[in-house]
Each structure stands twice: as C-alpha cells, then as structure tokens.
Amino acid sequence: MKYEAPQNIIDELQQMFERVAISKFEEVRSSFVTYREALDFVRRQSHEAKWARNLVHEVVWDYVYDMFIREMNEAPMTR
C-alpha cells in the first residue's frame, strides 16, 4: 500500500524549504564580495553534505547554488 502525505503537509514542507534556502542565499550573499566566492562556498557546502549523506542539506545548498546562477544571469554586472 502506497502512502501519500496530505497536500497541506507537502505545502508546508515546500514553504519551509523555500524559507531555509532563501535565508541561506541571503546569508551567503551578504558574506561574499563576488559571485565566484559565493558559488565556491555553496558548492563546497553541497559537496560536504553529499559526503555526509545529508540529503536535505545537499538539496538546500544545490537550490541556493541555482539561485545564485539565476541571479547572475539576470543581473551579471551587479556583483
């Protein structure tokens, strides 16, 4: 028998994930001067999470990395 979580729980988890990712993004963004430094840091965090087999942290850091890439593509000259 397959278990499916109620939609409200899935929605809450999605919102929590997004809040954590945005928080990490802002934290990293304010800590580094260049995108290169920020991306290197985020990539290292994702790699460490992968080796620690911490799937949640790995996914969050991968999402933060994607957020930086999107921001760079939208406004490449701002940082």
SEFIZA-3560 file (N, C-alpha, C; in Angstrom, 3 decimals):
REM SEFIZA-3560
<numar><xx>0.836</xx><yy>-1.178</yy><zz>0.000</zz><atom>N</atom></numar>
<numar><xx>0.000</xx><yy>0.000</yy><zz>0.000</zz><atom>CA</atom></numar>
<numar><xx>0.887</xx><yy>1.248</yy><zz>0.000</zz><atom>C</atom></numar>
<numar><xx>0.606</xx><yy>2.137</yy><zz>-0.887</zz><atom>N</atom></numar>
<numar><xx>1.386</xx><yy>3.363</yy><zz>-1.030</zz><atom>CA</atom></numar>
<numar><xx>0.800</xx><yy>4.451</yy><zz>-0.126</zz><atom>C</atom></numar>
<numar><xx>1.708</xx><yy>5.126</yy><zz>0.610</zz><atom>N</atom></numar>
<numar><xx>1.279</xx><yy>6.214</yy><zz>1.483</zz><atom>CA</atom></numar>
<numar><xx>1.529</xx><yy>7.537</yy><zz>0.792</zz><atom>C</atom></numar>
<numar><xx>0.551</xx><yy>8.403</yy><zz>0.813</zz><atom>N</atom></numar>
<numar><xx>0.711</xx><yy>9.741</yy><zz>0.266</zz><atom>CA</atom></numar>
<numar><xx>0.415</xx><yy>10.749</yy><zz>1.366</zz><atom>C</atom></numar>
<numar><xx>1.342</xx><yy>11.685</yy><zz>1.541</zz><atom>N</atom></numar>
<numar><xx>1.165</xx><yy>12.723</yy><zz>2.554</zz><atom>CA</atom></numar>
<numar><xx>0.051</xx><yy>13.669</yy><zz>2.115</zz><atom>C</atom></numar>
<numar><xx>-0.713</xx><yy>14.155</yy><zz>3.091</zz><atom>N</atom></numar>
<numar><xx>-1.741</xx><yy>15.141</yy><zz>2.748</zz><atom>CA</atom></numar>
<numar><xx>-1.104</xx><yy>16.371</yy><zz>2.093</zz><atom>C</atom></numar>
<numar><xx>-1.824</xx><yy>16.994</yy><zz>1.182</zz><atom>N</atom></numar>
<numar><xx>-1.308</xx><yy>18.132</yy><zz>0.425</zz><atom>CA</atom></numar>
<numar><xx>-0.867</xx><yy>19.272</yy><zz>1.340</zz><atom>C</atom></numar>
<numar><xx>-1.566</xx><yy>19.486</yy><zz>2.452</zz><atom>N</atom></numar>
<numar><xx>-1.178</xx><yy>20.590</yy><zz>3.334</zz><atom>CA</atom></numar>
<numar><xx>0.198</xx><yy>20.356</yy><zz>3.962</zz><atom>C</atom></numar>
<numar><xx>0.544</xx><yy>19.118</yy><zz>4.232</zz><atom>N</atom></numar>
<numar><xx>1.876</xx><yy>18.807</yy><zz>4.773</zz><atom>CA</atom></numar>
<numar><xx>2.935</xx><yy>19.039</yy><zz>3.697</zz><atom>C</atom></numar>
<numar><xx>2.647</xx><yy>18.626</yy><zz>2.484</zz><atom>N</atom></numar>
<numar><xx>3.571</xx><yy>18.845</yy><zz>1.374</zz><atom>CA</atom></numar>
<numar><xx>3.776</xx><yy>20.344</yy><zz>1.156</zz><atom>C</atom></numar>
<numar><xx>2.700</xx><yy>21.110</yy><zz>1.199</zz><atom>N</atom></numar>
<numar><xx>2.794</xx><yy>22.565</yy><zz>1.025</zz><atom>CA</atom></numar>
<numar><xx>3.625</xx><yy>23.207</yy><zz>2.137</zz><atom>C</atom></numar>
<numar><xx>3.421</xx><yy>22.762</yy><zz>3.371</zz><atom>N</atom></numar>
<numar><xx>4.191</xx><yy>23.293</yy><zz>4.498</zz><atom>CA</atom></numar>
<numar><xx>5.676</xx><yy>22.976</yy><zz>4.350</zz><atom>C</atom></numar>
<numar><xx>5.994</xx><yy>21.762</yy><zz>3.936</zz><atom>N</atom></numar>
<numar><xx>7.388</xx><yy>21.379</yy><zz>3.726</zz><atom>CA</atom></numar>
<numar><xx>8.018</xx><yy>22.214</yy><zz>2.612</zz><atom>C</atom></numar>
<numar><xx>7.266</xx><yy>22.456</yy><zz>1.543</zz><atom>N</atom></numar>
<numar><xx>7.771</xx><yy>23.273</yy><zz>0.439</zz><atom>CA</atom></numar>
<numar><xx>8.058</xx><yy>24.694</yy><zz>0.914</zz><atom>C</atom></numar>
<numar><xx>7.154</xx><yy>25.258</yy><zz>1.691</zz><atom>N</atom></numar>
<numar><xx>7.358</xx><yy>26.613</yy><zz>2.212</zz><atom>CA</atom></numar>
<numar><xx>8.548</xx><yy>26.672</yy><zz>3.160</zz><atom>C</atom></numar>
<numar><xx>8.698</xx><yy>25.665</yy><zz>3.997</zz><atom>N</atom></numar>
<numar><xx>9.829</xx><yy>25.610</yy><zz>4.924</zz><atom>CA</atom></numar>
<numar><xx>11.141</xx><yy>25.511</yy><zz>4.143</zz><atom>C</atom></numar>
<numar><xx>11.168</xx><yy>24.657</yy><zz>3.139</zz><atom>N</atom></numar>
<numar><xx>12.349</xx><yy>24.506</yy><zz>2.291</zz><atom>CA</atom></numar>
<numar><xx>12.722</xx><yy>25.840</yy><zz>1.647</zz><atom>C</atom></numar>
<numar><xx>11.737</xx><yy>26.530</yy><zz>1.090</zz><atom>N</atom></numar>
<numar><xx>11.997</xx><yy>27.805</yy><zz>0.432</zz><atom>CA</atom></numar>
<numar><xx>12.499</xx><yy>28.857</yy><zz>1.414</zz><atom>C</atom></numar>
<numar><xx>11.937</xx><yy>28.897</yy><zz>2.615</zz><atom>N</atom></numar>
<numar><xx>12.400</xx><yy>29.858</yy><zz>3.627</zz><atom>CA</atom></numar>
<numar><xx>13.850</xx><yy>29.587</yy><zz>4.009</zz><atom>C</atom></numar>
<numar><xx>14.194</xx><yy>28.331</yy><zz>4.211</zz><atom>N</atom></numar>
<numar><xx>15.567</xx><yy>27.974</yy><zz>4.570</zz><atom>CA</atom></numar>
<numar><xx>16.514</xx><yy>28.325</yy><zz>3.431</zz><atom>C</atom></numar>
<numar><xx>16.149</xx><yy>27.989</yy><zz>2.213</zz><atom>N</atom></numar>
<numar><xx>17.011</xx><yy>28.261</yy><zz>1.057</zz><atom>CA</atom></numar>
<numar><xx>17.212</xx><yy>29.767</yy><zz>0.872</zz><atom>C</atom></numar>
<numar><xx>16.160</xx><yy>30.540</yy><zz>0.984</zz><atom>N</atom></numar>
<numar><xx>16.274</xx><yy>31.993</yy><zz>0.842</zz><atom>CA</atom></numar>
<numar><xx>17.131</xx><yy>32.570</yy><zz>1.951</zz><atom>C</atom></numar>
<numar><xx>16.961</xx><yy>32.067</yy><zz>3.149</zz><atom>N</atom></numar>
<numar><xx>17.773</xx><yy>32.527</yy><zz>4.275</zz><atom>CA</atom></numar>
<numar><xx>19.251</xx><yy>32.236</yy><zz>4.041</zz><atom>C</atom></numar>
<numar><xx>19.566</xx><yy>31.026</yy><zz>3.596</zz><atom>N</atom></numar>
<numar><xx>20.951</xx><yy>30.664</yy><zz>3.298</zz><atom>CA</atom></numar>
<numar><xx>21.492</xx><yy>31.517</yy><zz>2.159</zz><atom>C</atom></numar>
<numar><xx>20.681</xx><yy>31.729</yy><zz>1.138</zz><atom>N</atom></numar>
<numar><xx>21.082</xx><yy>32.553</yy><zz>-0.002</zz><atom>CA</atom></numar>
<numar><xx>21.458</xx><yy>33.958</yy><zz>0.461</zz><atom>C</atom></numar>
<numar><xx>20.603</xx><yy>34.574</yy><zz>1.263</zz><atom>N</atom></numar>
<numar><xx>20.864</xx><yy>35.930</yy><zz>1.752</zz><atom>CA</atom></numar>
<numar><xx>22.089</xx><yy>35.968</yy><zz>2.654</zz><atom>C</atom></numar>
<numar><xx>22.245</xx><yy>34.951</yy><zz>3.472</zz><atom>N</atom></numar>
<numar><xx>23.407</xx><yy>34.870</yy><zz>4.367</zz><atom>CA</atom></numar>
<numar><xx>24.705</xx><yy>34.794</yy><zz>3.568</zz><atom>C</atom></numar>
<numar><xx>24.735</xx><yy>33.944</yy><zz>2.571</zz><atom>N</atom></numar>
<numar><xx>25.931</xx><yy>33.789</yy><zz>1.746</zz><atom>CA</atom></numar>
<numar><xx>26.154</xx><yy>35.059</yy><zz>0.922</zz><atom>C</atom></numar>
<numar><xx>25.096</xx><yy>35.583</yy><zz>0.375</zz><atom>N</atom></numar>
<numar><xx>25.196</xx><yy>36.781</yy><zz>-0.457</zz><atom>CA</atom></numar>
<numar><xx>25.817</xx><yy>37.950</yy><zz>0.301</zz><atom>C</atom></numar>
<numar><xx>25.459</xx><yy>38.086</yy><zz>1.567</zz><atom>N</atom></numar>
<numar><xx>25.986</xx><yy>39.199</yy><zz>2.357</zz><atom>CA</atom></numar>
<numar><xx>27.394</xx><yy>38.917</yy><zz>2.888</zz><atom>C</atom></numar>
<numar><xx>27.845</xx><yy>37.685</yy><zz>2.787</zz><atom>N</atom></numar>
<numar><xx>29.152</xx><yy>37.307</yy><zz>3.329</zz><atom>CA</atom></numar>
<numar><xx>30.287</xx><yy>37.364</yy><zz>2.306</zz><atom>C</atom></numar>
<numar><xx>29.964</xx><yy>37.418</yy><zz>1.024</zz><atom>N</atom></numar>
<numar><xx>30.986</xx><yy>37.374</yy><zz>-0.010</zz><atom>CA</atom></numar>
<numar><xx>30.853</xx><yy>38.557</yy><zz>-0.955</zz><atom>C</atom></numar>
<numar><xx>31.977</xx><yy>38.970</yy><zz>-1.500</zz><atom>N</atom></numar>
<numar><xx>32.006</xx><yy>40.131</yy><zz>-2.382</zz><atom>CA</atom></numar>
<numar><xx>31.665</xx><yy>39.750</yy><zz>-3.819</zz><atom>C</atom></numar>
<numar><xx>32.133</xx><yy>38.579</yy><zz>-4.253</zz><atom>N</atom></numar>
<numar><xx>31.920</xx><yy>38.184</yy><zz>-5.650</zz><atom>CA</atom></numar>
<numar><xx>31.065</xx><yy>36.929</yy><zz>-5.747</zz><atom>C</atom></numar>
<numar><xx>30.456</xx><yy>36.775</yy><zz>-6.917</zz><atom>N</atom></numar>
<numar><xx>29.696</xx><yy>35.556</yy><zz>-7.172</zz><atom>CA</atom></numar>
<numar><xx>30.607</xx><yy>34.340</yy><zz>-7.131</zz><atom>C</atom></numar>
<numar><xx>31.799</xx><yy>34.482</yy><zz>-7.652</zz><atom>N</atom></numar>
<numar><xx>32.728</xx><yy>33.342</yy><zz>-7.685</zz><atom>CA</atom></numar>
<numar><xx>32.974</xx><yy>32.812</yy><zz>-6.274</zz><atom>C</atom></numar>
<numar><xx>33.247</xx><yy>33.711</yy><zz>-5.331</zz><atom>N</atom></numar>
<numar><xx>33.475</xx><yy>33.295</yy><zz>-3.941</zz><atom>CA</atom></numar>
<numar><xx>32.236</xx><yy>32.626</yy><zz>-3.362</zz><atom>C</atom></numar>
<numar><xx>31.095</xx><yy>33.240</yy><zz>-3.600</zz><atom>N</atom></numar>
<numar><xx>29.838</xx><yy>32.685</yy><zz>-3.075</zz><atom>CA</atom></numar>
<numar><xx>29.553</xx><yy>31.319</yy><zz>-3.671</zz><atom>C</atom></numar>
<numar><xx>29.726</xx><yy>31.187</yy><zz>-4.993</zz><atom>N</atom></numar>
<numar><xx>29.465</xx><yy>29.901</yy><zz>-5.652</zz><atom>CA</atom></numar>
<numar><xx>30.436</xx><yy>28.824</yy><zz>-5.188</zz><atom>C</atom></numar>
<numar><xx>31.686</xx><yy>29.187</yy><zz>-5.007</zz><atom>N</atom></numar>
<numar><xx>32.655</xx><yy>28.213</yy><zz>-4.492</zz><atom>CA</atom></numar>
<numar><xx>32.258</xx><yy>27.730</yy><zz>-3.102</zz><atom>C</atom></numar>
<numar><xx>31.853</xx><yy>28.662</yy><zz>-2.245</zz><atom>N</atom></numar>
<numar><xx>31.433</xx><yy>28.302</yy><zz>-0.896</zz><atom>CA</atom></numar>
<numar><xx>30.209</xx><yy>27.385</yy><zz>-0.928</zz><atom>C</atom></numar>
<numar><xx>29.214</xx><yy>27.754</yy><zz>-1.714</zz><atom>N</atom></numar>
<numar><xx>27.977</xx><yy>26.964</yy><zz>-1.791</zz><atom>CA</atom></numar>
<numar><xx>28.272</xx><yy>25.584</yy><zz>-2.358</zz><atom>C</atom></numar>
<numar><xx>29.115</xx><yy>25.520</yy><zz>-3.372</zz><atom>N</atom></numar>
<numar><xx>29.477</xx><yy>24.225</yy><zz>-3.957</zz><atom>CA</atom></numar>
<numar><xx>30.165</xx><yy>23.332</yy><zz>-2.921</zz><atom>C</atom></numar>
<numar><xx>31.064</xx><yy>23.934</yy><zz>-2.115</zz><atom>N</atom></numar>
<numar><xx>31.739</xx><yy>23.152</yy><zz>-1.061</zz><atom>CA</atom></numar>
<numar><xx>30.734</xx><yy>22.642</yy><zz>-0.028</zz><atom>C</atom></numar>
<numar><xx>29.779</xx><yy>23.493</yy><zz>0.348</zz><atom>N</atom></numar>
<numar><xx>28.768</xx><yy>23.071</yy><zz>1.319</zz><atom>CA</atom></numar>
<numar><xx>27.937</xx><yy>21.907</yy><zz>0.787</zz><atom>C</atom></numar>
<numar><xx>27.565</xx><yy>21.978</yy><zz>-0.475</zz><atom>N</atom></numar>
<numar><xx>26.793</xx><yy>20.893</yy><zz>-1.092</zz><atom>CA</atom></numar>
<numar><xx>27.615</xx><yy>19.609</yy><zz>-1.142</zz><atom>C</atom></numar>
<numar><xx>28.873</xx><yy>19.749</yy><zz>-1.515</zz><atom>N</atom></numar>
<numar><xx>29.766</xx><yy>18.583</yy><zz>-1.598</zz><atom>CA</atom></numar>
<numar><xx>29.933</xx><yy>17.930</yy><zz>-0.220</zz><atom>C</atom></numar>
<numar><xx>30.149</xx><yy>18.754</yy><zz>0.812</zz><atom>N</atom></numar>
<numar><xx>30.289</xx><yy>18.209</yy><zz>2.170</zz><atom>CA</atom></numar>
<numar><xx>29.013</xx><yy>17.513</yy><zz>2.622</zz><atom>C</atom></numar>
<numar><xx>27.872</xx><yy>18.084</yy><zz>2.300</zz><atom>N</atom></numar>
<numar><xx>26.593</xx><yy>17.460</yy><zz>2.666</zz><atom>CA</atom></numar>
<numar><xx>26.420</xx><yy>16.128</yy><zz>1.943</zz><atom>C</atom></numar>
<numar><xx>26.847</xx><yy>16.098</yy><zz>0.687</zz><atom>N</atom></numar>
<numar><xx>26.739</xx><yy>14.846</yy><zz>-0.085</zz><atom>CA</atom></numar>
<numar><xx>27.571</xx><yy>13.754</yy><zz>0.569</zz><atom>C</atom></numar>
<numar><xx>28.810</xx><yy>14.081</yy><zz>0.931</zz><atom>N</atom></numar>
<numar><xx>29.679</xx><yy>13.081</yy><zz>1.536</zz><atom>CA</atom></numar>
<numar><xx>29.224</xx><yy>12.685</yy><zz>2.932</zz><atom>C</atom></numar>
<numar><xx>28.527</xx><yy>13.572</yy><zz>3.608</zz><atom>N</atom></numar>
<numar><xx>27.983</xx><yy>13.252</yy><zz>4.933</zz><atom>CA</atom></numar>
<numar><xx>26.641</xx><yy>12.521</yy><zz>4.809</zz><atom>C</atom></numar>
<numar><xx>26.217</xx><yy>12.333</yy><zz>3.572</zz><atom>N</atom></numar>
<numar><xx>24.931</xx><yy>11.681</yy><zz>3.281</zz><atom>CA</atom></numar>
<numar><xx>23.758</xx><yy>12.416</yy><zz>3.922</zz><atom>C</atom></numar>
<numar><xx>23.844</xx><yy>13.749</yy><zz>3.895</zz><atom>N</atom></numar>
<numar><xx>22.777</xx><yy>14.579</yy><zz>4.422</zz><atom>CA</atom></numar>
<numar><xx>22.008</xx><yy>15.150</yy><zz>3.229</zz><atom>C</atom></numar>
<numar><xx>21.030</xx><yy>14.401</yy><zz>2.793</zz><atom>N</atom></numar>
<numar><xx>20.285</xx><yy>14.731</yy><zz>1.585</zz><atom>CA</atom></numar>
<numar><xx>19.598</xx><yy>16.086</yy><zz>1.676</zz><atom>C</atom></numar>
<numar><xx>19.022</xx><yy>16.402</yy><zz>2.823</zz><atom>N</atom></numar>
<numar><xx>18.297</xx><yy>17.666</yy><zz>2.972</zz><atom>CA</atom></numar>
<numar><xx>19.251</xx><yy>18.843</yy><zz>2.791</zz><atom>C</atom></numar>
<numar><xx>20.394</xx><yy>18.823</yy><zz>3.469</zz><atom>N</atom></numar>
<numar><xx>21.357</xx><yy>19.911</yy><zz>3.329</zz><atom>CA</atom></numar>
<numar><xx>21.888</xx><yy>19.999</yy><zz>1.898</zz><atom>C</atom></numar>
<numar><xx>22.142</xx><yy>18.855</yy><zz>1.297</zz><atom>N</atom></numar>
<numar><xx>22.640</xx><yy>18.853</yy><zz>-0.075</zz><atom>CA</atom></numar>
<numar><xx>21.639</xx><yy>19.511</yy><zz>-1.024</zz><atom>C</atom></numar>
<numar><xx>20.380</xx><yy>19.166</yy><zz>-0.884</zz><atom>N</atom></numar>
<numar><xx>19.347</xx><yy>19.727</yy><zz>-1.756</zz><atom>CA</atom></numar>
<numar><xx>19.203</xx><yy>21.231</yy><zz>-1.516</zz><atom>C</atom></numar>
<numar><xx>19.249</xx><yy>21.659</yy><zz>-0.263</zz><atom>N</atom></numar>
<numar><xx>19.153</xx><yy>23.089</yy><zz>0.038</zz><atom>CA</atom></numar>
<numar><xx>20.318</xx><yy>23.835</yy><zz>-0.607</zz><atom>C</atom></numar>
<numar><xx>21.545</xx><yy>23.340</yy><zz>-0.411</zz><atom>N</atom></numar>
<numar><xx>22.709</xx><yy>24.024</yy><zz>-0.981</zz><atom>CA</atom></numar>
<numar><xx>22.682</xx><yy>24.000</yy><zz>-2.508</zz><atom>C</atom></numar>
<numar><xx>22.202</xx><yy>22.919</yy><zz>-3.112</zz><atom>N</atom></numar>
<numar><xx>22.080</xx><yy>22.876</yy><zz>-4.569</zz><atom>CA</atom></numar>
<numar><xx>21.078</xx><yy>23.926</yy><zz>-5.053</zz><atom>C</atom></numar>
<numar><xx>20.003</xx><yy>24.087</yy><zz>-4.316</zz><atom>N</atom></numar>
<numar><xx>18.983</xx><yy>25.086</yy><zz>-4.664</zz><atom>CA</atom></numar>
<numar><xx>19.557</xx><yy>26.497</yy><zz>-4.524</zz><atom>C</atom></numar>
<numar><xx>20.314</xx><yy>26.736</yy><zz>-3.457</zz><atom>N</atom></numar>
<numar><xx>20.955</xx><yy>28.039</yy><zz>-3.260</zz><atom>CA</atom></numar>
<numar><xx>21.921</xx><yy>28.318</yy><zz>-4.414</zz><atom>C</atom></numar>
<numar><xx>22.669</xx><yy>27.320</yy><zz>-4.825</zz><atom>N</atom></numar>
<numar><xx>23.577</xx><yy>27.464</yy><zz>-5.963</zz><atom>CA</atom></numar>
<numar><xx>22.787</xx><yy>27.895</yy><zz>-7.206</zz><atom>C</atom></numar>
<numar><xx>21.667</xx><yy>27.230</yy><zz>-7.454</zz><atom>N</atom></numar>
<numar><xx>20.828</xx><yy>27.582</yy><zz>-8.603</zz><atom>CA</atom></numar>
<numar><xx>20.294</xx><yy>29.011</yy><zz>-8.485</zz><atom>C</atom></numar>
<numar><xx>19.978</xx><yy>29.442</yy><zz>-7.270</zz><atom>N</atom></numar>
<numar><xx>19.504</xx><yy>30.811</yy><zz>-7.064</zz><atom>CA</atom></numar>
<numar><xx>20.588</xx><yy>31.818</yy><zz>-7.463</zz><atom>C</atom></numar>
<numar><xx>21.840</xx><yy>31.537</yy><zz>-7.102</zz><atom>N</atom></numar>
<numar><xx>22.942</xx><yy>32.422</yy><zz>-7.485</zz><atom>CA</atom></numar>
<numar><xx>23.124</xx><yy>32.446</yy><zz>-9.002</zz><atom>C</atom></numar>
<numar><xx>23.041</xx><yy>31.296</yy><zz>-9.625</zz><atom>N</atom></numar>
<numar><xx>23.190</xx><yy>31.227</yy><zz>-11.081</zz><atom>CA</atom></numar>
<numar><xx>22.090</xx><yy>32.040</yy><zz>-11.754</zz><atom>C</atom></numar>
<numar><xx>20.854</xx><yy>31.890</yy><zz>-11.288</zz><atom>N</atom></numar>
<numar><xx>19.745</xx><yy>32.669</yy><zz>-11.867</zz><atom>CA</atom></numar>
<numar><xx>19.980</xx><yy>34.160</yy><zz>-11.687</zz><atom>C</atom></numar>
<numar><xx>20.412</xx><yy>34.564</yy><zz>-10.496</zz><atom>N</atom></numar>
<numar><xx>20.665</xx><yy>35.986</yy><zz>-10.234</zz><atom>CA</atom></numar>
<numar><xx>21.781</xx><yy>36.504</yy><zz>-11.139</zz><atom>C</atom></numar>
<numar><xx>22.830</xx><yy>35.743</yy><zz>-11.302</zz><atom>N</atom></numar>
<numar><xx>23.937</xx><yy>36.148</yy><zz>-12.180</zz><atom>CA</atom></numar>
<numar><xx>23.457</xx><yy>36.334</yy><zz>-13.607</zz><atom>C</atom></numar>
<numar><xx>22.603</xx><yy>35.446</yy><zz>-14.076</zz><atom>N</atom></numar>
<numar><xx>22.106</xx><yy>35.534</yy><zz>-15.447</zz><atom>CA</atom></numar>
<numar><xx>21.178</xx><yy>36.716</yy><zz>-15.646</zz><atom>C</atom></numar>
<numar><xx>20.463</xx><yy>37.083</yy><zz>-14.590</zz><atom>N</atom></numar>
<numar><xx>19.525</xx><yy>38.213</yy><zz>-14.693</zz><atom>CA</atom></numar>
<numar><xx>20.228</xx><yy>39.550</yy><zz>-14.563</zz><atom>C</atom></numar>
<numar><xx>21.263</xx><yy>39.627</yy><zz>-13.731</zz><atom>N</atom></numar>
<numar><xx>21.965</xx><yy>40.888</yy><zz>-13.486</zz><atom>CA</atom></numar>
<numar><xx>23.461</xx><yy>40.631</yy><zz>-13.365</zz><atom>C</atom></numar>
<numar><xx>24.120</xx><yy>40.247</yy><zz>-14.449</zz><atom>N</atom></numar>
<numar><xx>25.521</xx><yy>39.834</yy><zz>-14.353</zz><atom>CA</atom></numar>
<numar><xx>26.491</xx><yy>40.944</yy><zz>-13.948</zz><atom>C</atom></numar>
<numar><xx>26.128</xx><yy>42.194</yy><zz>-14.088</zz><atom>N</atom></numar>
<numar><xx>27.076</xx><yy>43.270</yy><zz>-13.804</zz><atom>CA</atom></numar>
<numar><xx>26.933</xx><yy>43.841</yy><zz>-12.396</zz><atom>C</atom></numar>
<numar><xx>25.996</xx><yy>43.361</yy><zz>-11.586</zz><atom>N</atom></numar>
<numar><xx>25.757</xx><yy>43.973</yy><zz>-10.282</zz><atom>CA</atom></numar>
<numar><xx>26.738</xx><yy>43.539</yy><zz>-9.227</zz><atom>C</atom></numar>
<numar><xx>27.418</xx><yy>42.401</yy><zz>-9.391</zz><atom>N</atom></numar>
<numar><xx>28.343</xx><yy>41.940</yy><zz>-8.353</zz><atom>CA</atom></numar>
<numar><xx>29.630</xx><yy>41.480</yy><zz>-8.970</zz><atom>C</atom></numar>
//
